[in-house]
Amino acid sequence: MPKEISVVVLAATVAGLATMMVSPAMGASGTATFYTPPYTPSACFGNTAEGTMIAAASEVFWDGGAACGDRYVVRCTGATNQGVPHPCTGRSVTVKIVDLCPAGCRGTIDLSQEAFAAIADPDAGKINIEYN
């Protein structure tokens, strides 16, 4: 096999393996809302405070409570309404799942007020996000 073809085959194999190692949740999109204190009790940790960089999972990834303690990096990607046309701060936030978003949850993930404010203007209320 000529050297050039071997390099191409090797590069394609490495690229294929790298693609398989990427988590399926990588860059998933959805929406985020926020909730305000008090943050306890929670479905995952009861009356134990877990800080303020926390979130409640919607049924999208709650998985019967298996999501408890999982961490997600969340980034605002844009507005969901006309109220605040450019809500994103350009930052991302890492949150820990501590609760289940209650029935009627309006977002894929319900961030603490502090986590939401780190990535978007709270006046927006609901934003488009990417999370992994």
N, C-alpha and C positions, 0 to 999 in steps of 0.2 A: 504494500500500500504506500503510495507516495506520501512524503512528509506533510505536504499541505493538507491532504485529506485526513490524515491522522490527527492533525491539530484541530480541524473542524469537527471531527467525530468526538474528540476529547472535550472540546468546548461545549458541544451540544449535550453530551452526557452530564457534565458538571452543571449546566444550566437546568437540565431536567431534574437532577437530584436536588438542587437548591429550591426549585419550585415545589417539590414534594415536601420539603422540610418547613415551608411557610405555613403557619397556622391558618385554618380556614376562616378564623375570625379576623384575620389581618385586614384592616381597612374596611370593616363592615360599616354600613351607613344606617342612620336612623334619626331619631329626634331625642332631644333632652328637654326636660322641664326641671323645676327645682322645688324643694320643700324647705320649710323653716324649722328652727329649733322649737321644742326640745327634740333631740335625736334619739332619745331612749324612752321607753324600751324599743328594741328592734327585734325582728323575727330571727336574726342570726345570733345575737349576743346578749339578748335580754336587757338588763339594766347596766351592762358594762359599756362605758363610753369608749368609742373608737376614734375619737378626734372629729375633725370637721371636713376632711377630704374623703367623704364617704358618699354612698349612693344606694338607692333602692333599685333592684332589678325588676324589670317587667317580666311577664311570662315568656318573653322572647328568649331569655337565657337563665331564668330562675331555676329550672330543672329540679323542682321539688325541694329546693334548698341547697342543692349541690353548688350553687354559685356563691354561697356564703364564704367570705374571705377572699374571693377572687379579686384581682386588681385589673383595672382597665385604664388605658390611656385614652382620654377623650379630647377631641378637638372640634371646635365650632367650625362649620363650613358655610353657614349662611342663615339668612332669615327664613321664617316660615310664614310670615305675614307682612303686611304693609306698615305696621306700627313702628318698627325699628328696622329700617332697610339694611343697615350695616352693623349688626350687633357684635360681631366677633372681635376679640382682642388680639388675635394672632398667636395666642399662647395655647398650650395644652395643659391638662391636669391629670394626675394619676389618682384614681379613687378606689376605695375598697368597698365591695358590696357587703352591706350590713343589714339590709332589709328587703322586703318584698314590696313593690309598688302596689298600692291597694287597687281593688277592682275599679275599673274606669280610668286607670292610669293613662295619661295623655301622651306619654313619651316612651321610647324604647328604654330609657334610663332616667331615673328621677334623681338628680344630683342634689347634694346639700346646697344651701344658699351660697355658702362660701366657695364651693367648687364651681358652681355655675358662674358666679361673679368673676372668677379667675379667667374664664374663657369667653364670656359674653356679657353684654349689658343686661342686667336683670329685668329691665323694663320690657325686654323682648318677650319674656315669659316662656317661650318655647323656641328652640333653635334646631337647625339641621346639624348633625354631627357625623364624625367618623370616630370609630373606637376600635381598639384592639387590646 
